[in-house]
Structures are given as structure tokens and as C-alpha cells.
Amino acid sequence: ERLNSKTQTIEGNPHATAYLRKLVNDLDELFYKLDREGRTFTAQDLSDFLFKKREWNQQAPHVLAAIEAYNAYRKPEVASGHLTEIVFKRYGRMVRIMKAFLLYQFKTEVVALDNLNPVFGRQLESYFKTVKKYDDSTYVKYIRHYKSVFDYAIANGWTTRNPLSTYRSKIEAKPILFVTHAELKSIEALTIEDETL
């Protein structure tokens, strides 16, 4: 009740005023540090960090950072032979694809894991079908990868739920078209210079 909001002082208590000013400076510094790093945070987070209930660097990463962390976790599997270089390169595309989706859906690429709701799967599917024009097998493969990322985030304690856990793809069964003998011969005779192809 002795706070003078205009001068930001505690009347008759210079020690409390000095402490208040230190808190304001620390809060400003913390806010701008987290904001510069593109971190998502709430007022409660700032309070917890300020009063040392939690370290600011323990905050959960946002969606793109979680994907990058998952990819880094899987990278050693390439050297061991459990994951091919081609598949791992696709993991890199997953970051770019999600970034484009977040900008399209949320108008920002910095989205907290806990800000994603179960409708996220349908939003992602719609984006893949209408904007990217992916076929069913392609977008389902991508969504499965993102589902693994969110499971990894849960295992790390970054979030408590997987927004894709309720997502079920609705792939329409297509008739199987068998390759003819002539087509097989054509494939066998084909010479491809590019090793990745």
C-alpha cells in the first residue's frame, strides 16, 4: 500500500525500493533474453525463473526445436547403419515443412509444444492435402515422424501429451497395379547416374 506507482518507489523504505528496482531490471533482462531466443513463455514461467523456482534454460523447447532435438538424437543411427542417409535427409526436410506449416496455421514459427491441441493432426493433414498437394502415403509418413517427435518430447519431460495421439489417417485403398514383364525388363536395363536415385 506504500507503493508509489509513478516513481516506482516504496515510500519510507529505500531497501524495499532497491529490491523492487532489481527485480524489475532482472525481469526485463530475462524477458528480452528469452524473447530474442524465440522461446515461448508465460507470466508464471517468468516468475518461476525470477525467483529461482526453476532455471530458465529448463524450459521446454518449442515445436521446431523439439524436431531438431529428435533429429540430433537419431543422427548416430546413420553411422551405425540403423538409419540410411537418405531417410535422415528426409528428417531435415521435416523441420522445413513444419516451419512452413506453423507460419501458415499460426502466423509464427515459434509455437510451444503445449499450445498444440488434438485438432493439430487434422490441421496438418488438411495443409498437406490442400497446400502441399501431397498424396496420402507421403503425408501419413510425415505425420508418423512428427508423432515420434512428440513421443520423444514426452520422454524428455518437455510436454505431457502428444497432440497426434488421437490422429488416425483415412487412406483410401487403391487397386494394386502389377508391373508387367516388359516393364520389369525396362527397369533392369535402365542406367541411372545419380546414386541417390
C-alpha positions in Angstrom: 0.0 0.0 0.0 3.0 2.3 0.2 4.0 1.8 -3.4 4.1 5.0 -5.4 3.4 3.7 -8.9 4.6 7.0 -10.6 8.0 6.9 -9.1 8.1 3.1 -8.6 9.3 3.5 -5.0 8.2 2.2 -1.7 7.6 5.2 0.5 9.7 5.3 3.6 11.6 2.1 2.7 14.7 2.6 0.5 15.8 -1.0 0.9 12.5 -2.3 -0.5 12.7 0.2 -3.3 16.2 -1.0 -4.2 15.0 -4.6 -4.2 11.9 -3.7 -6.3 14.2 -2.0 -8.9 16.5 -5.0 -9.0 13.5 -7.3 -9.7 12.3 -5.1 -12.5 15.7 -5.0 -14.1 16.2 -8.8 -13.7 12.7 -9.3 -15.2 13.4 -7.0 -18.2 16.7 -8.8 -18.8 15.1 -12.2 -18.6 12.2 -11.3 -20.8 14.3 -9.9 -23.6 16.8 -12.8 -23.4 14.0 -15.4 -23.8 12.3 -13.3 -26.5 15.5 -12.9 -28.5 15.9 -16.7 -28.4 12.4 -17.2 -29.7 11.4 -19.0 -26.6 7.7 -19.3 -25.6 6.9 -18.5 -22.0 4.1 -17.4 -19.7 4.0 -14.8 -16.8 4.2 -17.8 -14.4 7.4 -19.0 -16.2 9.0 -15.6 -15.7 8.0 -15.6 -12.0 9.4 -19.1 -11.5 12.7 -18.2 -13.3 13.0 -14.9 -11.5 12.6 -16.4 -8.0 14.8 -19.4 -8.9 12.0 -22.0 -8.6 13.1 -23.1 -12.0 16.1 -22.4 -14.3 15.1 -20.5 -17.5 17.2 -23.0 -19.6 15.0 -25.9 -18.3 12.0 -24.5 -20.2 10.6 -26.9 -22.8 11.7 -26.2 -26.4 9.2 -25.1 -29.0 7.9 -27.4 -31.8 10.8 -26.8 -34.3 13.5 -27.1 -31.6 11.9 -30.4 -30.5 12.1 -31.7 -34.0 15.7 -30.7 -34.3 16.5 -32.3 -30.9 14.8 -35.5 -32.1 16.8 -35.5 -35.4 20.1 -34.9 -33.4 19.1 -37.9 -31.2 18.6 -40.1 -34.3 21.7 -39.0 -36.2 24.2 -41.5 -34.7 22.0 -44.2 -36.2 23.2 -43.3 -39.7 26.8 -44.2 -38.8 25.7 -47.4 -37.1 23.7 -48.4 -40.2 20.3 -48.5 -38.5 19.2 -45.4 -40.4 20.1 -44.6 -44.1 21.5 -41.3 -45.1 18.5 -40.8 -47.5 16.0 -41.3 -44.7 17.9 -38.9 -42.4 17.9 -36.2 -45.1 14.2 -36.5 -45.1 14.3 -35.8 -41.3 15.9 -32.4 -42.2 13.0 -31.7 -44.6 10.6 -32.3 -41.7 11.9 -29.2 -40.0 11.4 -27.0 -43.1 7.9 -28.5 -43.7 6.8 -27.9 -40.1 8.2 -24.4 -40.2 6.1 -23.6 -43.3 3.0 -25.2 -41.7 3.4 -23.2 -38.4 3.7 -19.9 -40.4 0.6 -20.9 -42.4 -1.5 -22.1 -39.5 -0.3 -19.9 -36.6 1.4 -17.0 -38.3 4.6 -17.7 -36.3 7.2 -20.4 -36.4 7.6 -20.3 -32.6 4.8 -22.4 -31.1 5.1 -24.1 -27.7 4.5 -27.8 -27.5 1.7 -27.4 -25.0 -0.1 -25.0 -27.3 -1.0 -27.8 -29.8 -4.4 -29.3 -29.4 -5.7 -32.7 -30.7 -7.1 -30.9 -33.8 -3.5 -30.4 -34.8 -3.4 -33.7 -36.7 -6.4 -32.7 -38.9 -4.9 -29.2 -39.5 -1.7 -30.8 -40.6 -3.5 -33.3 -42.8 -5.5 -30.5 -44.4 -2.4 -28.5 -45.1 -0.6 -31.4 -46.7 -3.6 -32.2 -48.9 -4.6 -28.7 -50.0 -1.4 -26.5 -49.8 1.4 -29.1 -50.4 -0.8 -31.4 -52.5 0.9 -34.5 -51.1 -0.5 -37.9 -51.8 -1.8 -40.0 -48.9 1.2 -42.2 -48.4 3.6 -39.2 -48.3 1.7 -37.1 -45.7 1.0 -40.1 -43.5 4.7 -40.9 -43.4 5.4 -37.3 -42.3 2.7 -37.3 -39.6 4.1 -40.6 -38.2 7.5 -38.9 -37.9 6.0 -35.9 -36.1 4.2 -38.3 -33.8 7.6 -39.9 -32.9 9.0 -36.4 -32.2 6.2 -35.7 -29.7 6.7 -39.1 -28.0 10.3 -38.1 -27.6 9.3 -34.8 -26.2 7.1 -36.6 -23.6 10.0 -38.9 -22.7 12.2 -35.8 -22.1 9.5 -34.1 -19.9 9.1 -31.2 -22.3 5.3 -31.8 -22.5 2.8 -34.2 -21.0 0.8 -35.0 -24.2 1.1 -35.9 -27.8 -1.3 -33.8 -29.9 -1.1 -36.5 -32.6 -2.0 -39.4 -30.3 -5.7 -39.4 -31.4 -5.0 -38.8 -35.1 -6.0 -41.6 -37.4 -5.3 -41.4 -41.1 -8.0 -42.2 -43.5 -6.2 -43.6 -46.5 -8.4 -44.9 -49.2 -7.4 -48.4 -50.5 -6.3 -48.2 -54.1 -6.2 -51.1 -56.5 -2.8 -52.8 -56.8 -1.4 -52.3 -60.3 1.1 -55.1 -61.1 4.3 -54.4 -63.1 4.3 -56.2 -66.4 7.2 -58.4 -67.7 8.1 -55.7 -70.3 8.2 -53.0 -67.6 10.5 -55.1 -65.4 12.9 -55.6 -68.4 12.8 -51.8 -69.0 13.7 -51.2 -65.3 16.5 -53.7 -65.4 18.0 -52.1 -68.5 17.8 -48.6 -67.0 21.1 -46.8 -66.2 20.9 -44.1 -63.5 23.9 -41.8 -63.0 22.6 -40.2 -59.8 23.4 -42.6 -56.8 20.6 -41.2 -54.6 18.1 -42.0 -57.3 
